[in-house]
Amino acid sequence: MMEQRATSPEGVIPVVNGEERTVAAGSTLGDLLRELAVSAEAVVVEHNREIVRDRSRLDSMVLATGDSVEIVHFVGGG
Amino acid sequence: MSAPTLVSGSTDTPFVIAGRTLRSRLMVGTGKYRSPDEMVRAIDASGAEVVTVAVRRVNLNRDADDGVLPHIDPTRYLLLSNTAGCYNAADAVRYARLARAAGFNEWVKLEVIGDQDTLLPDTAALLEATRTLVAEGFVVLAYTNDDLITALRLEDAGAAAVMPLASPIGSGLGLLNPYSIRTIKHRLSVPVIVDAGVGTASDACITMEQGVDGILMNTALAAADDPVRMAHAMRLAVDAGRQAHLAGRMPRREVAVPSSPSVGMLE
């Protein structure tokens, strides 16, 4: 654990789908999705209540501590 | 565009919502099936073109992928995203926007629930959310109760279709107020699709006999012992009810009228 922290001493803690998650400082939304093994094409991402309509922007949107990130998709429903 | 095909091969007027002609008057949900395979086979048996889905958080723990798109081909079906679970207009609008951002279409089955026990709609909030979404270019199919005045207000607000309930969501109680549904259908210009409460095939048939344009159901299929067979039954029932409506039923009489000649009897 200590070594991992040493590689990202300035980690940031966004709230992703309701849970705090530590990521390396400078991480983008695109980095987060790759870390979570979530395909950007299969989901819709909302960042601080703004929908990221253009998925090509995911790789330029840098996360900060306290950011709210919602990653949603379609599930069964009536 | 071709009209929906009825079982007997006779024709019907096209079923059109927001300029799109639909090939089936039966719409189905994707919730509560025992397995994705059972869901896929039931939807296929139903003949439905419009299939509803819900927007939820991705399960990031990856112990279960509950996404529906790996099972439902969006080029074969028209995905109709709902706002189920939303209890105010702002939440419903947020869910609708998220659904549209998925990039399939502008359609939304708008639900704003007002009560946890009955899941009856909050009609004031529903109207507010309808106006907001129509202004943003959404095709709004509004889930509402069986109240004529609310249905008229929803039409005025720009709803592309109005979806009154037969009975509460998931109740399977069938069509509780045929008069209200008939009245709504008579008075509205936009399509009327009964959504929620149908429990079995006879419910679907009686509902269609009121003259409505279609039915949306989910639990009646998913909670049947054999969802695939029930989906087939519902397909037949919706067609039967539609044909009976078009055929025009005989008048009800309080006295018997013989079917056989009363003349020519033996001395």
Boltz contact constraints between the chains, C-beta under 6 A:
constraints:
  - contact:
      token1: [A, 17]
      token2: [B, 57]
      max_distance: 6.0
  - contact:
      token1: [A, 17]
      token2: [B, 60]
      max_distance: 6.0
  - contact:
      token1: [A, 36]
      token2: [B, 60]
      max_distance: 6.0
  - contact:
      token1: [A, 43]
      token2: [B, 58]
      max_distance: 6.0
  - contact:
      token1: [A, 44]
      token2: [B, 98]
      max_distance: 6.0
  - contact:
      token1: [A, 44]
      token2: [B, 101]
      max_distance: 6.0
  - contact:
      token1: [A, 44]
      token2: [B, 102]
      max_distance: 6.0
  - contact:
      token1: [A, 51]
      token2: [B, 97]
      max_distance: 6.0
  - contact:
      token1: [A, 51]
      token2: [B, 101]
      max_distance: 6.0
  - contact:
      token1: [A, 53]
      token2: [B, 101]
      max_distance: 6.0
  - contact:
      token1: [A, 71]
      token2: [B, 58]
      max_distance: 6.0
  - contact:
      token1: [A, 72]
      token2: [B, 55]
      max_distance: 6.0
  - contact:
      token1: [A, 72]
      token2: [B, 57]
      max_distance: 6.0
  - contact:
      token1: [A, 72]
      token2: [B, 98]
      max_distance: 6.0
  - contact:
      token1: [A, 73]
      token2: [B, 58]
      max_distance: 6.0
  - contact:
      token1: [A, 73]
      token2: [B, 67]
      max_distance: 6.0
  - contact:
      token1: [A, 74]
      token2: [B, 53]
      max_distance: 6.0
  - contact:
      token1: [A, 74]
      token2: [B, 68]
      max_distance: 6.0
  - contact:
      token1: [A, 74]
      token2: [B, 69]
      max_distance: 6.0
  - contact:
      token1: [A, 75]
      token2: [B, 54]
      max_distance: 6.0
  - contact:
      token1: [A, 75]
      token2: [B, 56]
      max_distance: 6.0
  - contact:
      token1: [A, 75]
      token2: [B, 66]
      max_distance: 6.0
  - contact:
      token1: [A, 75]
      token2: [B, 68]
      max_distance: 6.0
  - contact:
      token1: [A, 76]
      token2: [B, 30]
      max_distance: 6.0
  - contact:
      token1: [A, 76]
      token2: [B, 31]
      max_distance: 6.0
  - contact:
      token1: [A, 76]
      token2: [B, 68]
      max_distance: 6.0
  - contact:
      token1: [A, 77]
      token2: [B, 31]
      max_distance: 6.0
  - contact:
      token1: [A, 77]
      token2: [B, 52]
      max_distance: 6.0
  - contact:
      token1: [A, 77]
      token2: [B, 53]
      max_distance: 6.0
  - contact:
      token1: [A, 77]
      token2: [B, 54]
      max_distance: 6.0
  - contact:
      token1: [A, 77]
      token2: [B, 82]
      max_distance: 6.0
  - contact:
      token1: [A, 77]
      token2: [B, 84]
      max_distance: 6.0
  - contact:
      token1: [A, 78]
      token2: [B, 29]
      max_distance: 6.0
  - contact:
      token1: [A, 78]
      token2: [B, 31]
      max_distance: 6.0
  - contact:
      token1: [A, 78]
      token2: [B, 52]
      max_distance: 6.0
  - contact:
      token1: [A, 78]
      token2: [B, 218]
      max_distance: 6.0
